[in-house]
Amino acid sequence: MNTSGFNQPSYGNTPNLDNPSGDNSKRLLTIAGIAIAVLLGLSIFLLIQTYRKGQQLEANKLELNEQKQAFAELDQKYNDAVAQLEQQKGLNAQLDEKINQQLQQLEQQKSQIETLIRENRDYRSAMGRFESQKKQYLAEIERLKAEVGVLTEKNTQLTQEVSTLSSSLSETRSRLAEESSAKAALISEKSQLESERKVLSRKVDIASAIRVKDINVKPVDVRSSGKEKNKTRASKVDKLSICFTTEPNEVAEAGEEVFYIAVIDPTGATLAIESLGSGITKDKRQEQDFRYTTTATCQYNNGETNVCGAWQPGQNFIKGTYNVKIFNKGFLVGTASFNLK
């Protein structure tokens, strides 16, 4: 067989079968490089992010530690302030009330500072004001204690003075009680003596009262000529002539004596006209006042003396029985009665 007619491959013009494999390798290398670069970039990015998060975490941790320290410092300052103020209590109720008010204000400031710390705001200046406020409160308490001390000293002094005065007052009261008791005894004795004197005086008055007898009442008609005539008819009577005789009395002193004559009409009324000498005097036996009609006077010489009095009212008398009472020195010394028709 003649093979010369077949087409023989020409190696000079035929493509190299190894080139496609080289291109693929290059592409793979390129892709691998790109992937490596991407992975490297991503790694770097993640590394940076991780670093930043670590930094942020560290910062947060540092911030949290600072907050803890700030809270601890605040608690320490607050507890110290509370302890110092609490130590000031016990002097008096008013001061204790003042301290309680200060503690409430400090607690409010503490709450405000805690808010500043949590919000990462400037709390240092507030902390300084808190400390200053505490010192101011303590200074105020010291000032009040000093004032209380002065007042306590004055109160002690006043208490001593009051005690002295109370002692003096007790002594004075005791002395006054003794004097009052003595005075009461004297008053009682004086009252007894006065009672005895009154009894004796009454007895002397009764004994010295001059009794009378032979009381004679003459109703008369006074004529225009002045002549008097006895009458028994009431319509004819103008005047009453009342005469009596004194009895001897050695107790009574000699001298002028006054006798009070009360004429009582049938109705029980005492005849009296002030302008004609009527009046009021005291009945010592009955211890009451009585109205008298007229008076009669005489010079008494401790024996029998005739005495007369008269009553001319200038008005008509009424019919009936009249009673006559005669008093001397306030005692009833004689009575009588008469009738008018």
Secondary structure by P-SEA (a helix, b strand, c coil): cccccccccccccccccaaaaaaaaaaaaaaaaaaaaaaaaaaaaaaaaaaaaaaaaaaaaaaaaaaaaaaaaaaaaaaaaaaaaaaaccccaaaaaaaaaaaaaaaaaaaaaaaaaaacccaaaaaaaaaaaaaaaaaaaaaaaaaaaaaaaaaaaaaaaaaaaaaaaaaaaaaaaaaaaaaaaaaaaaaaaaaaaaaaaaaaaaaabbbbccbbbbbbbbccccbbbbbcccccccbbbbbbbbcccccccccbbbbbbbbbcccccccccccccccccccccccbbbbbcbbbbbbccccbbbbbbbbbccccccccbbbbbbbcccccccccccccc
